[in-house]
Amino acid sequence: MIKRMKISHGKRALFSLYDQENVVSYAQHLDDLGWELIATLETVDLLKEHGIKVRNISKFLGVKEKYPFPPTLHPQMELVLTTDQDNSIDLVYDTTYPLSKGNDVGGHTLLALAAKGKRIVVSDKKDMGKVVDTLKNNKNEIGPSFRQELIDKAYAKISHHYYSLITQRKDLKPLKVIPLLEGENPYQNPAYLVQTDGKDPLALARFEQVSGTLPCFTNMADFDSILQMQCSLNQAFRKYYDKIPYAVIAAKHGNPCGLSVSWESAEAAIENALLGNPRAIWGGEVITNFPISGAEAETLFSKREGLPGSSRWMLDLIVAPDFNQEALHILGKRSGRKLFKNESLIRPYLNKEGEAYRMVRGGFLRQPSPDYILDLDACTPHIPLPDSEYLDSLIIAWVTAWFSNHGGNEVAIAKERKLLGAGGGPSTIDSCCTAIIRAKQCGHDLKDSVFAADAFFPFTDGPEELMKAGCVYGVVPDGGENAQLVKKYFATQNVKVFYLPEQFRGFCRH
C-alpha cells in the first residue's frame, strides 16, 4: 500500500550513493540553501551521524511493503522524477556501484528517470561540487546548458554500463565514454566517443582538446581517418629513411585534398598541403607530426588569397603534438575550431593489435586491423628505387590512394613532395580522370609526376590518361585478367611502375 506524501516546502535532493566521498559536505551545503534531503538507507545513517536532517527514501515515498528490490525501483519513484507534483524531486545525486560488484539496475534506472524528467542529475562525484557551487552562486538554480551537460553524462554512463554487460571481448570493453555535441547529423543525438583500448597512446580519447567547442561525431570520424593516414605516412618514411620529414595532411571529411612533406621547413609543408586544393580544404581538417608555433599557426590561420569566401582558411579541426601559447592565441580566435594535441604524434605509428570492427544491422563485421606499409622492395619484377624526390612523392600518392574514400578505385597524383590531385570510382578510368581534372583546376603542372592506385587496372584506359597527363612513376597492386596487357602498356610508355603483391590493396572505410 502506498501513501502519497504531499510536501510543498522548497526543493528536494535525493542521494543514492555507492561512493560517499564528500557527501556530508555536499549535504550540509544543500541544507544551508534550504533543500530537503532524501537518501537511501546507508547515506541516511551517515548524514544523521553528522546532525544533518534527512529522510529515508522509503518513508518519503510512503512505501511500507517489503519488496525484493530497492525502493528506487518502485513505480512511485518514476512519478516523483518525471512528473510535476507536490512531492517532486529536483536533484538526484547517484553514484552507481561498479560492474565488478554486480548489475546496479536500481542505480542506473534512477539516473535514467532523472534524465527523462530533466532533473539536475549528477552521475559523477566530480560534478557534485560544481553543482553545489552553481546553486550557491545562482540563487538555487543551474543554467539549461549545464543541466543538459549533466543529463548527457548520465546517459553516457548508462550506455557504458549496459554496453559493458553485453560485451564479452576484452578488446571491446569500454574504458571511457565521452559525450559529443551531436551525431553525424544533428538529429542523431546523443552521440559519444567510446574508448576501448587502454594501451594505445594515440587512441582518440587520449588526445587533449585545448581549444574550441565540443566536437561532433563527424569531427571525430574525420579525425580518425587523418590520424590513420599520418601514421601510415610516417611509418613508410621511417622504413626508407630511418627518419621522418615534416608531414602535413590537409583533408575534408577525412579525405586528403592536400598532403605535403618537407625535410627542411614545417611552414613549407603546411603551405604546400593547404594549396593542394585550396577550395576544398576551406572548413576542413589538418594534422601535423610536429608542434605548432606562432609562425605555423599564422600560416594555418590566414594565408589564403585570391580564392572565394573568407581570406582565412576556416579550418574546423587541427591536430598536432603540441601548440605553444602564441599558436593557441592565433588559432583560438575562432571558437568553432577544435584544437587537439598529443605528444605521441611526433612519432606516430599504426596500432597493429586487436581487430577492426564495423557495425552492421543486427551485428558487426570483424577483420584484422589494416597495418600494411608500402614495401617497394617486395614488388616484382624488381625496380631500383627512384631518387628521394620521386620516392617521397610515391609515398604521398600511395598514402592518399590507400586511405581515401572517394567512392572506390582511388587514384592519387603527386609531385615534388606534395599531393596534386585525387579521385575515386565507380571505375578506374573515372578515378584517373577525376584526379587529373582536380589537379589541373588547382593550377598544378603534372609533367614528371607520379601516381598510385589502391586497386589494379582492369584495362589500359586509365593508364593512358595518366600517361597523357605526364606521370613517370607509379605504384599499383598487381592482378586482374589483363595484368600483362597493362604492364606491357606501361613498359612501352617507359613508365616505371611498382606492382605490389595482389593481396595488398588499399580498400578502406567500407
Long-range contacts (C-beta under 8 A, 24 or more apart in sequence): 1-64, 1-65, 2-61, 2-62, 2-63, 2-76, 3-62, 3-64, 4-62, 4-76, 4-87, 5-60, 5-61, 5-62, 5-87, 6-86, 6-87, 7-36, 7-86, 7-87, 8-86, 9-36, 10-34, 10-35, 10-36, 11-35, 11-36, 11-90, 11-91, 11-140, 12-36, 12-37, 12-38, 12-87, 12-88, 12-89, 12-90, 12-91, 13-37, 13-38, 13-89, 13-90, 13-91, 13-92, 13-93, 14-38, 14-39, 14-57, 14-89, 14-91, 14-92, 14-93, 14-94, 14-110, 15-39, 15-40, 15-43, 15-47, 15-54, 15-93, 15-94, 16-40, 16-43, 16-57, 16-72, 16-92, 16-93, 16-94, 16-95, 16-106, 16-107, 16-110, 17-42, 17-43, 17-93, 17-94, 17-95, 18-95, 18-96, 18-97, 18-98, 18-101, 18-104, 18-107, 19-95, 19-125, 20-46, 21-125, 22-125, 22-128, 22-129, 23-47, 23-93, 24-50, 24-52, 26-93, 26-128, 26-129, 26-132, 27-52, 27-54, 28-52, 29-132, 29-135, 29-136, 30-91, 30-132, 30-135, 33-135, 33-136, 33-140, 34-140, 35-90, 35-91, 35-140, 38-89, 40-70, 40-71, 40-72, 60-87, 69-106, 70-106, 72-106, 72-107, 72-109, 72-110, 73-105, 73-106, 73-109, 77-110, 77-113, 78-113, 81-110, 81-113, 81-114, 81-116, 81-117, 81-119, 82-113, 82-116, 82-117, 83-117, 89-114, 89-119, 90-119, 90-120, 91-119, 91-120, 91-121, 91-122, 91-131, 92-119, 92-120, 92-121, 92-122, 93-122, 93-128, 94-121, 94-122, 94-123, 95-123, 95-124, 95-125, 96-123, 96-157, 96-161, 99-161, 99-164, 99-165, 103-165, 104-161, 108-157, 108-158, 108-161, 108-162, 111-154, 111-157, 111-158, 112-154, 112-155, 112-158, 114-154, 115-151, 115-154, 115-155, 118-147, 118-151, 120-147, 120-150, 121-150, 121-151, 121-154, 122-150, 123-150, 123-153, 123-154, 123-157, 124-153, 124-157, 127-153, 149-179, 152-179, 152-190, 153-179, 155-179, 155-190, 156-190, 156-192, 159-192, 160-194, 163-194, 171-196, 171-197, 171-354, 171-355, 172-196, 172-357, 175-205, 176-205, 178-205, 179-214, 180-214, 180-215, 180-216, 180-217, 180-219, 180-220, 181-213, 181-214, 181-215, 181-216, 182-216, 182-217, 183-216, 183-217, 184-216, 184-217, 184-218, 184-221, 188-217, 191-216, 191-217, 193-220, 197-351, 197-353, 197-354, 199-353, 200-351, 200-353, 201-342, 201-344, 202-227, 202-231, 202-342, 202-344, 202-345, 202-348, 202-349, 202-351, 206-342, 206-344, 207-319, 207-340, 207-341, 207-342, 208-340, 208-341, 208-342, 209-338, 209-339, 209-340, 210-323, 210-328, 210-339, 210-340, 210-341, 211-323, 211-328, 211-331, 211-332, 211-337, 211-338, 211-339, 212-332, 212-334, 212-335, 212-336, 212-337, 212-338, 212-339, 213-335, 213-336, 213-338, 215-317, 215-338, 218-253, 219-285, 219-316, 219-317, 219-338, 221-254, 222-251, 222-253, 222-254, 222-285, 222-317, 223-285, 223-317, 223-319, 223-340, 224-254, 225-251, 225-254, 225-255, 225-403, 225-405, 225-509, 226-251, 226-254, 226-256, 226-285, 226-286, 226-287, 226-319, 227-287, 227-319, 227-348, 228-350, 228-403, 229-256, 229-259, 229-287, 229-399, 229-400, 229-403, 230-287, 230-289, 230-345, 230-348, 231-348, 231-349, 231-350, 231-351, 232-350, 232-373, 232-399, 232-402, 232-403, 233-259, 233-261, 233-395, 233-396, 233-399, 234-289, 234-347, 234-348, 234-349, 235-348, 235-349, 235-350, 235-373, 236-373, 236-374, 236-395, 236-398, 236-399, 237-261, 237-392, 237-395, 239-373, 239-374, 239-375, 240-385, 240-391, 240-395, 244-289, 244-347, 245-269, 245-392, 245-417, 246-288, 246-289, 246-290, 247-288, 247-289, 248-272, 248-273, 248-286, 248-287, 248-288, 249-273, 249-286, 249-287, 250-274, 250-276, 250-281, 250-284, 250-285, 250-286, 251-281, 251-284, 251-285, 251-286, 251-287, 252-280, 252-281, 252-283, 252-284, 252-285, 253-284, 254-285, 254-405, 254-509, 255-404, 255-405, 255-406, 255-422, 256-399, 256-400, 256-403, 256-404, 256-419, 256-422, 257-281, 257-284, 257-419, 257-422, 258-418, 258-419, 259-396, 259-399, 259-400, 259-414, 259-418, 259-419, 260-396, 260-417, 260-418, 260-419, 261-392, 261-396, 261-417, 261-418, 262-417, 266-290, 266-296, 267-295, 267-296, 267-299, 270-296, 270-299, 270-300, 271-299, 271-303, 272-417, 272-418, 273-418, 273-419, 274-299, 274-300, 274-303, 274-304, 274-313, 275-442, 276-418, 276-419, 276-420, 276-421, 276-442, 277-421, 277-438, 277-442, 278-304, 278-307, 278-442, 279-307, 279-308, 279-442, 281-313, 281-315, 282-307, 282-309, 282-310, 282-313, 282-314, 283-314, 283-315, 283-316, 284-315, 284-316, 284-317, 285-315, 285-316, 285-317, 285-318, 285-319, 286-315, 286-317, 286-318, 286-319, 287-318, 287-319, 287-320, 287-345, 288-319, 288-320, 288-321, 288-345, 289-321, 289-345, 289-346, 289-347, 289-348, 290-320, 290-321, 290-346, 291-320, 291-321, 291-322, 291-323, 291-324, 291-346, 292-318, 292-320, 292-322, 292-323, 292-324, 292-327, 292-331, 293-324, 293-326, 293-327, 294-324, 294-326, 294-327, 294-330, 296-327, 297-323, 297-326, 297-327, 297-330, 297-331, 298-330, 300-331, 301-330, 301-331, 301-333, 319-345, 320-345, 321-345, 321-346, 358-510, 370-508, 372-504, 374-398, 374-399, 374-475, 374-500, 375-500, 376-475, 376-498, 378-500, 378-501, 379-475, 379-498, 379-499, 379-500, 379-501, 380-478, 380-499, 380-501, 383-496, 383-497, 383-498, 386-473, 386-496, 389-416, 389-417, 390-450, 390-472, 390-473, 392-417, 393-417, 393-418, 393-449, 393-450, 393-473, 394-450, 394-452, 394-473, 394-474, 394-475, 394-498, 397-450, 397-451, 397-452, 397-475, 398-452, 398-475, 398-506, 400-452, 401-452, 401-453, 401-454, 401-506, 402-452, 402-454, 402-506, 402-508, 403-506, 403-508, 404-454, 404-508, 405-508, 405-509, 406-431, 406-434, 408-455, 408-507, 409-453, 409-454, 409-455, 410-453, 410-454, 410-455, 410-506, 411-435, 411-451, 411-452, 411-453, 411-454, 411-462, 411-466, 412-451, 412-452, 412-453, 413-439, 413-446, 413-449, 413-450, 413-451, 413-466, 413-469, 413-471, 414-449, 414-450, 414-451, 414-452, 415-444, 415-445, 415-446, 415-448, 415-449, 415-450, 420-444, 420-446, 420-449, 428-453, 428-455, 428-457, 428-458, 428-459, 428-461, 428-462, 429-459, 429-461, 429-462, 429-465, 431-462, 432-462, 432-463, 432-465, 432-466, 433-465, 436-465, 436-466, 436-469, 439-469, 445-470, 446-470, 446-471, 448-472, 450-474, 450-475, 451-475, 452-476, 453-477, 454-505, 454-506, 454-507, 454-508, 455-505, 455-506, 455-507, 456-480, 456-483, 456-486, 456-502, 456-505, 457-482, 457-486, 458-482, 459-485, 459-486, 460-485, 460-486, 460-489, 463-489, 463-490, 463-493, 464-489, 467-493, 467-495, 471-495, 472-496, 473-497, 473-498, 474-498, 475-500, 476-500, 477-501, 477-502, 477-504, 477-505, 477-506, 478-502
